[in-house]
Amino acid sequence: MAHNLALSLHKHSPNVPIHIFISEDISLNLTRPELFASINILPTKAYLNNGGRIDPAKVKTQIYTLGRSIGLDKFLYLDVDGLALCDIEPLLQDLNGTTVATEVMGSGGRFDEIAYNLWAKSERTWSHFGLSETATLCGIQSSWMYFEAGRVCDKMQEYLDYYMEVGIPRDMLQFDWGGTVPDELLYQGVFAKMGIVPKRTTGKPVIYFGNRDNVKTESEVKTGYYVLSIYGQGTGKTLTLQRYFAMYERELKQLNAPSQLARIRQDKHLNRGN
């Protein structure tokens, strides 16, 4: 998936440097290392929990720290389960000057119905993160995130580190995320605690999530979004509709890249919760 995303980014935005953080064993399979401005090896403790199980939240809550570790003052993070559909430089220009941003699916107060606030009941979120009665909680989708270095993101990272150390009670979660804690719950709790609404307010949407409630034609997806995502689980009753897995494959053929989509779908983290 990393190769596929990098190939698509390189095609549409050849001047945008791509940095990858990757485990040592998977790095041995990088057949096109020249696509990346830097290849950064993650130690196993960065992504394995105490039981030796892959725990994506461990590394996803360190995105800002990892970017700063290689000298980036501002950067866009993308999950690898997607393909760029067009030049992303206008997106980067649009985001420039934004402290922190991600996909905000909904927002509201303690007693409101909040779209995509699915990981825990608001009452538990308010209690666990010590939110004020007037806090605004955002339901976020963390397949993309943007950060600019400064005191706000520094403090955000402090809180993320603290709540990763404290942990999330298992009975707090309403849905299983591959047997691990969803990073989105941690980010939304910290954003609410800090009074951050990380919503991008201008320009076309960053990522297209093709589910049964968001069906668009291939042409609409290509003209209306920067990235096509094959998010969620890869097997069983998938969130991503089959037509968009097929679109992913067609896009790869145009890049002259073997998709290995069947293997990719079998290995997605969320499958572990099925």
Stockholm file with secondary structure:
# STOCKHOLM 1.0

chainA/1-274         MAHNLALSLHKHSPNVPIHIFISEDISLNLTRPELFASINILPTKAYLNNGGRIDPAKVKTQIYTLGRSIGLDKFLYLDVDGLALCDIEPLLQDLNGTTVATEVMGSGGRFDEIAYNLWAKSERTWSHFGLSETATLCGIQSSWMYFEAGRVCDKMQEYLDYYMEVGIPRDMLQFDWGGTVPDELLYQGVFAKMGIVPKRTTGKPVIYFGNRDNVKTESEVKTGYYVLSIYGQGTGKTLTLQRYFAMYERELKQLNAPSQLARIRQDKHLNRGN
#=GR chainA/1-274 SS CHHHHHHHHHHHCTTSCCEEEEEHHHHTTCSCGGGCSEEEEECGGGTBCTTSCBCHHHHHTTHHHHHHHTTCSEEEEECSSEEECSCCHHHHHHHTTCSEEEEEEEEECTTSCCTTCCSSCHHHHHHHHTCCTTCCEEEEEEEEEEEECSHHHHHHHHHHHHHHHHCCCGGGCSSCBTTBCCHHHHHHHHHHHHTCCCBCCSSSCSEEECCTTSCCCHHHHHHHCSEEECCSCSSSSCSSCHHHHHHHHHHHHHTTCCCCHHHHHHTCGGGGGC
#=GC SS_cons         CHHHHHHHHHHHCTTSCCEEEEEHHHHTTCSCGGGCSEEEEECGGGTBCTTSCBCHHHHHTTHHHHHHHTTCSEEEEECSSEEECSCCHHHHHHHTTCSEEEEEEEEECTTSCCTTCCSSCHHHHHHHHTCCTTCCEEEEEEEEEEEECSHHHHHHHHHHHHHHHHCCCGGGCSSCBTTBCCHHHHHHHHHHHHTCCCBCCSSSCSEEECCTTSCCCHHHHHHHCSEEECCSCSSSSCSSCHHHHHHHHHHHHHTTCCCCHHHHHHTCGGGGGC
//
